Amino acid sequence: MIDRIVWLITLIKFAGFYLGEVIVSNFRVARDVLSPRPAISPGIVAVPLGDLTDRQIWFLATLLTMTPGTLSLEVDEVARKLYLHCLYTQPSPTELREMIEVNYVRPLCVLV
C-alpha cells in the first residue's frame, strides 16, 4: 500500500514537473527562433545511465527528446551513457547532467 502511495505521489510530481518543463522549453525555443540574436549554446552532453534498465533508458530518451531543445542521439551500451544534443548547455554540462539525474532519472526509477 505504501509503495502505491509513493508511486502515485511521484507520478503526480513528475507529471507536473514535466508539463512545466515542456511549456517553458517551448517558449524558450520560440523566443530564440524569433530573436535576431538567439541565446543558444548548443552542445552534446553525455548523461551517465548507471543501473537503469532498458525500459527506463527508453523512457528517459523519449521524454528528453519530446522536450523542445533536446534530442537523444545515441545510447552507448558499453559506456552506459546517453548522448543528448542540447540547444542550451548553460550554465554548464555538469549542471545539466545533475538536473537530468535529479528531475528525470530518480523519478523514472520509481515509476518504471
NUMIMAR-808374 format. One record per residue (C-alpha): x, y, z; residue in three letters. Coordinates in Angstrom, 3 decimals, m for minus. Layout:
N
<node><px>X</px><py>Y</py><pz>Z</pz><r>ala</r></node>
...
end
This chain:
112
<node><px>0.000</px><py>0.000</py><pz>0.000</pz><r>met</r></node>
<node><px>2.815</px><py>2.407</py><pz>0.896</pz><r>ile</r></node>
<node><px>4.558</px><py>1.618</py><pz>m2.416</pz><r>asp</r></node>
<node><px>1.423</px><py>2.564</py><pz>m4.349</pz><r>arg</r></node>
<node><px>1.140</px><py>5.861</py><pz>m2.493</pz><r>ile</r></node>
<node><px>4.808</px><py>6.667</py><pz>m3.127</pz><r>val</r></node>
<node><px>4.364</px><py>5.728</py><pz>m6.795</pz><r>trp</r></node>
<node><px>1.258</px><py>7.923</py><pz>m7.156</pz><r>leu</r></node>
<node><px>2.878</px><py>10.920</py><pz>m5.442</pz><r>ile</r></node>
<node><px>5.992</px><py>10.531</py><pz>m7.611</pz><r>thr</r></node>
<node><px>3.825</px><py>10.298</py><pz>m10.741</pz><r>leu</r></node>
<node><px>1.888</px><py>13.464</py><pz>m9.885</pz><r>ile</r></node>
<node><px>5.057</px><py>15.413</py><pz>m9.051</pz><r>lys</r></node>
<node><px>6.848</px><py>14.221</py><pz>m12.186</pz><r>phe</r></node>
<node><px>3.858</px><py>14.924</py><pz>m14.443</pz><r>ala</r></node>
<node><px>3.649</px><py>18.475</py><pz>m13.082</pz><r>gly</r></node>
<node><px>7.384</px><py>18.995</py><pz>m13.455</pz><r>phe</r></node>
<node><px>7.450</px><py>17.589</py><pz>m16.981</pz><r>tyr</r></node>
<node><px>4.453</px><py>19.613</py><pz>m18.157</pz><r>leu</r></node>
<node><px>6.082</px><py>22.772</py><pz>m16.815</pz><r>gly</r></node>
<node><px>9.378</px><py>21.845</py><pz>m18.459</pz><r>glu</r></node>
<node><px>7.727</px><py>21.347</py><pz>m21.856</pz><r>val</r></node>
<node><px>5.867</px><py>24.666</py><pz>m21.623</pz><r>ile</r></node>
<node><px>8.945</px><py>26.650</py><pz>m20.547</pz><r>val</r></node>
<node><px>11.109</px><py>24.940</py><pz>m23.177</pz><r>ser</r></node>
<node><px>8.588</px><py>25.739</py><pz>m25.924</pz><r>asn</r></node>
<node><px>8.633</px><py>29.424</py><pz>m25.047</pz><r>phe</r></node>
<node><px>12.415</px><py>29.490</py><pz>m24.716</pz><r>arg</r></node>
<node><px>12.979</px><py>27.888</py><pz>m28.124</pz><r>val</r></node>
<node><px>10.285</px><py>30.069</py><pz>m29.752</pz><r>ala</r></node>
<node><px>11.892</px><py>33.202</py><pz>m28.305</pz><r>arg</r></node>
<node><px>15.271</px><py>32.211</py><pz>m29.713</pz><r>asp</r></node>
<node><px>13.836</px><py>31.292</py><pz>m33.118</pz><r>val</r></node>
<node><px>12.230</px><py>34.717</py><pz>m33.388</pz><r>leu</r></node>
<node><px>15.173</px><py>36.623</py><pz>m31.909</pz><r>ser</r></node>
<node><px>17.804</px><py>38.231</py><pz>m34.149</pz><r>pro</r></node>
<node><px>20.425</px><py>37.151</py><pz>m31.579</pz><r>arg</r></node>
<node><px>19.449</px><py>33.786</py><pz>m30.120</pz><r>pro</r></node>
<node><px>20.830</px><py>32.944</py><pz>m26.696</pz><r>ala</r></node>
<node><px>21.603</px><py>29.331</py><pz>m27.533</pz><r>ile</r></node>
<node><px>24.735</px><py>27.463</py><pz>m26.517</pz><r>ser</r></node>
<node><px>24.411</px><py>24.132</py><pz>m28.337</pz><r>pro</r></node>
<node><px>26.418</px><py>21.091</py><pz>m27.443</pz><r>gly</r></node>
<node><px>26.413</px><py>17.350</py><pz>m26.954</pz><r>ile</r></node>
<node><px>26.150</px><py>16.129</py><pz>m23.385</pz><r>val</r></node>
<node><px>26.823</px><py>12.587</py><pz>m22.170</pz><r>ala</r></node>
<node><px>24.408</px><py>11.525</py><pz>m19.437</pz><r>val</r></node>
<node><px>25.545</px><py>8.525</py><pz>m17.359</pz><r>pro</r></node>
<node><px>22.883</px><py>5.824</py><pz>m17.142</pz><r>leu</r></node>
<node><px>24.128</px><py>3.881</py><pz>m14.141</pz><r>gly</r></node>
<node><px>21.950</px><py>0.848</py><pz>m13.437</pz><r>asp</r></node>
<node><px>18.899</px><py>1.895</py><pz>m15.447</pz><r>leu</r></node>
<node><px>17.047</px><py>m0.887</py><pz>m17.225</pz><r>thr</r></node>
<node><px>16.494</px><py>m0.814</py><pz>m20.987</pz><r>asp</r></node>
<node><px>12.898</px><py>0.247</py><pz>m20.377</pz><r>arg</r></node>
<node><px>13.937</px><py>3.128</py><pz>m18.117</pz><r>gln</r></node>
<node><px>16.544</px><py>4.238</py><pz>m20.664</pz><r>ile</r></node>
<node><px>13.884</px><py>4.212</py><pz>m23.374</pz><r>trp</r></node>
<node><px>11.556</px><py>6.365</py><pz>m21.254</pz><r>phe</r></node>
<node><px>14.388</px><py>8.766</py><pz>m20.384</pz><r>leu</r></node>
<node><px>15.482</px><py>9.176</py><pz>m24.011</pz><r>ala</r></node>
<node><px>11.898</px><py>9.625</py><pz>m25.196</pz><r>thr</r></node>
<node><px>10.974</px><py>12.178</py><pz>m22.538</pz><r>leu</r></node>
<node><px>14.121</px><py>14.200</py><pz>m23.161</pz><r>leu</r></node>
<node><px>13.580</px><py>14.144</py><pz>m26.934</pz><r>thr</r></node>
<node><px>9.985</px><py>15.336</py><pz>m26.521</pz><r>met</r></node>
<node><px>11.223</px><py>18.360</py><pz>m24.575</pz><r>thr</r></node>
<node><px>11.985</px><py>21.196</py><pz>m27.026</pz><r>pro</r></node>
<node><px>15.689</px><py>21.983</py><pz>m27.208</pz><r>gly</r></node>
<node><px>16.964</px><py>18.456</py><pz>m26.575</pz><r>thr</r></node>
<node><px>17.388</px><py>15.460</py><pz>m28.832</pz><r>leu</r></node>
<node><px>18.569</px><py>11.989</py><pz>m27.837</pz><r>ser</r></node>
<node><px>21.303</px><py>10.952</py><pz>m30.240</pz><r>leu</r></node>
<node><px>22.608</px><py>7.600</py><pz>m29.079</pz><r>glu</r></node>
<node><px>22.739</px><py>5.188</py><pz>m26.188</pz><r>val</r></node>
<node><px>26.213</px><py>3.775</py><pz>m25.676</pz><r>asp</r></node>
<node><px>25.597</px><py>0.320</py><pz>m24.196</pz><r>glu</r></node>
<node><px>29.252</px><py>m0.236</py><pz>m23.300</pz><r>val</r></node>
<node><px>29.930</px><py>3.102</py><pz>m21.605</pz><r>ala</r></node>
<node><px>26.336</px><py>3.236</py><pz>m20.245</pz><r>arg</r></node>
<node><px>25.776</px><py>6.800</py><pz>m21.458</pz><r>lys</r></node>
<node><px>23.013</px><py>8.616</py><pz>m23.286</pz><r>leu</r></node>
<node><px>24.245</px><py>11.281</py><pz>m25.672</pz><r>tyr</r></node>
<node><px>21.991</px><py>14.329</py><pz>m25.995</pz><r>leu</r></node>
<node><px>22.157</px><py>17.276</py><pz>m28.331</pz><r>his</r></node>
<node><px>21.076</px><py>20.311</py><pz>m26.289</pz><r>cys</r></node>
<node><px>20.418</px><py>23.824</py><pz>m27.524</pz><r>leu</r></node>
<node><px>21.156</px><py>25.150</py><pz>m24.044</pz><r>tyr</r></node>
<node><px>24.172</px><py>23.771</py><pz>m22.210</pz><r>thr</r></node>
<node><px>24.462</px><py>26.767</py><pz>m19.896</pz><r>gln</r></node>
<node><px>25.407</px><py>27.275</py><pz>m17.147</pz><r>pro</r></node>
<node><px>27.421</px><py>24.052</py><pz>m17.623</pz><r>ser</r></node>
<node><px>27.070</px><py>20.499</py><pz>m18.974</pz><r>pro</r></node>
<node><px>27.787</px><py>19.188</py><pz>m15.464</pz><r>thr</r></node>
<node><px>24.822</px><py>21.074</py><pz>m14.017</pz><r>glu</r></node>
<node><px>22.663</px><py>19.868</py><pz>m16.901</pz><r>leu</r></node>
<node><px>23.619</px><py>16.256</py><pz>m16.137</pz><r>arg</r></node>
<node><px>22.804</px><py>16.787</py><pz>m12.449</pz><r>glu</r></node>
<node><px>19.430</px><py>18.310</py><pz>m13.327</pz><r>met</r></node>
<node><px>18.601</px><py>15.308</py><pz>m15.526</pz><r>ile</r></node>
<node><px>19.672</px><py>12.915</py><pz>m12.763</pz><r>glu</r></node>
<node><px>17.527</px><py>14.601</py><pz>m10.114</pz><r>val</r></node>
<node><px>14.465</px><py>15.527</py><pz>m12.173</pz><r>asn</r></node>
<node><px>14.249</px><py>12.646</py><pz>m14.656</pz><r>tyr</r></node>
<node><px>16.300</px><py>9.607</py><pz>m13.650</pz><r>val</r></node>
<node><px>15.285</px><py>9.389</py><pz>m9.981</pz><r>arg</r></node>
<node><px>11.541</px><py>9.633</py><pz>m10.650</pz><r>pro</r></node>
<node><px>11.820</px><py>7.136</py><pz>m13.517</pz><r>leu</r></node>
<node><px>13.475</px><py>4.641</py><pz>m11.163</pz><r>cys</r></node>
<node><px>10.309</px><py>4.770</py><pz>m9.023</pz><r>val</r></node>
<node><px>7.769</px><py>4.941</py><pz>m11.841</pz><r>leu</r></node>
<node><px>9.085</px><py>2.427</py><pz>m14.369</pz><r>val</r></node>
end
